[in-house]
Amino acid sequence: MNLKTYKQNASLVSRKVDDHLVLVPVNQNIGDLRNIFTLNEVGIRIWELIEEERTYPEIFSILHDEYEVSEDRLRNDIGKFLDNLESAGAVVIGQLSNGTDCSRVEHC
């Protein structure tokens, strides 16, 4: 089976502002505030992780080890965040074939 992979879209620039990271598209109308993202600590960590191509299970496993949060909440939060990034074109989506049974993996 194929797993969906996530990687930062190079058409965004990021700037650290206090404890947040602001992502701004460079190829779109900068006046369109819907395409600007402000990331909190966990969002920043996911953004760092997808600097290289990663699957949802890889991201989940790393964050599960780093943060004290229930598995259900973590799954939900990661899923929503990646879906939002994907909808906005902030990530490049790929496929990784590794024999995983996608019926048991979220975001496969």
N, C-alpha and C positions, 0 to 999 in steps of 0.2 A: 504494500500500500504506500501511498505518498503522503507525506506530512507537509503542511503549509509552512513555509519559512518566512521570517520577517527580517528586514534590514532597513536601516535609515535611508530615506530618500535624500540624495545629495543635493536636491534643489531647495533644501531648507538651510537656513543659517540659525545658529543658536547663540544666545547670550545669557549669561548668568546675571540675575537681578535679585539681590538679597538671597533668600533661600529657595528661589525658584529658577527655572530655566525657561526662557521664552524662545519658541520656535517660530520663525517667520519664513514664508515661502519667498524665494527670490524671482521666480518666474511668473508670478501672478500679481494681480492688482493688490498692492500693499494696503490700500484703503479698505479692502474687504476683511473686516475683523474676524469673520467666521473661519478664516484660514490661519489665524494666529493662535498658537497653543501656549498656555502657561502650565508648566509641569511642577508638581510638588516633589517631595523626596522620593516617593516610590516611582512616580512617573519618570523622574530623572534617572533612577536606577535602571528601569526598563529601557529607556533611551540609550543609556550606556551599553547595556547588554546587546542591543540590536545594532551596535556599531559594526558588528560582524553578523553574518547570517545565523539566525537561531530559530528553533522550533518552539512552539508553545510549551511542550513538555520540558524543554531545557530551561526556558524562562521560569516556569512554575517551580521546577526543582531548585533552582538557584535562590529564588525569592523565598521559598518555603524554608530553606536553610538559614536565611538572613533575617527574617522577620517573624515575630510571634503573632500569628494570626490564624484563624481557622482555615482549613483547606477550602471549605465552601466559599468563604468570603474572598480568599485569595483567587480562586478560580474565576469567580464572578468579576472581581475588580480587574484582573488581567484581561479577561475576555472583552469587557466593555472598553478598556483602554486601547487594546489592539484594534478592535472594530472601529473605534473613533479615528485612530490614526490611518487605518486602511481607507475608510470613507473619505477622508480628507486628502488622500494621496501622499501622506507623510511617510509611508513605508513602501518598500518594494517587496512584492510578494513573489515567492518562488516555491518550488516543490523539491522535497528531499525524499528519495525512495530508500526505505530502510527495512521493509518487511514488517512494519508496525501494523497491528490490527486497529484500524481507524475507528471501528465500532466502539472501542473502549477509550479513545483519546479525544478529548474536547479540542476543537479548533483544528481538526485534522483535514 
